[in-house]
Amino acid sequence: MSTPRVLILGGSASLSRLMTLRMVSKSWDVISVIRDPAQRSQILQIGNGQKGKVEVLIQDLEKLMGVRGARRILEQARPNIVVFVAGSTRKPFAVDRDASKSFMEASTNDNSVSKFLFISFPSSRRGRAPWWTDEDFQDWMVEKRSYPDIWQAKLEADEYLVALANARARRGGPSFQAISLRPTWLTNSKGTGKVHLGKSRAVGQVTREDVAAVALALLSRHDTRGWFDLFQGDDEIEEAVDSAVRRNVNCIDGEDVERIHELAV
């Protein structure tokens, strides 16, 4: 099997750096896209002494120039996996929505890209999740009202990835894994190695280290697709991922999937 080449958008984020370290330690190569050239050396140092290689590309995602710009980055990086971690509290529609959707479209139209992982959050949905309690629903309403632009931007991107993956499958394209990993509020605490992956509460906490480990576990398999909400929990990470896949867990349940599929028609 060829060495995985992973393009990470938003490569300077703490979560991205943790992902990068885990990937290169497994002999994966990482191309990290960052905005600030001054951070290049810091990102490159992650690869020191590791089995995989780290490369850096400079691109301000707020100035991407749409799908054409995303396609140019893909041509430079030649990845088979794309991970979108970037986010902006200041300009969520430019980064969380528009830039991510541009990379989603470019990736699903590039047969060499087989996996796309988008970092979202559990509140990114249009309606009450069928498994939520009344308290969960109220927490979702509060979070949605508190961060309306981020909620809208992430939701539109989550849905678009589903629609594009479905369109690629319908036209007979190569196998493609569309993964939305949806961690709740992130902490810098030491990773516990234990999580709850799948249908859970609306709001909680999870460590960045554990999110990075779950992302790698999802990307290491060929049968992971869908929306995965992620919280701190009691399950070992590999066990949590295996259980979610085995039980066909998808947190898109309760959303209007037919409407979502029409977004890419």
Helices and strands as residue ranges (DSSP letters): E 5-9, H 14-25, E 29-34, G 37-39, H 40-45, E 54-58, G 61-63, H 66-77, E 81-84, I 93-99, H 100-108, E 115-119, H 134-146, H 148-170, E 177-183, E 185-187, E 194-197, E 205-207, H 208-219, E 226-232, E 235-236, H 237-246, H 257-261, G 262-264
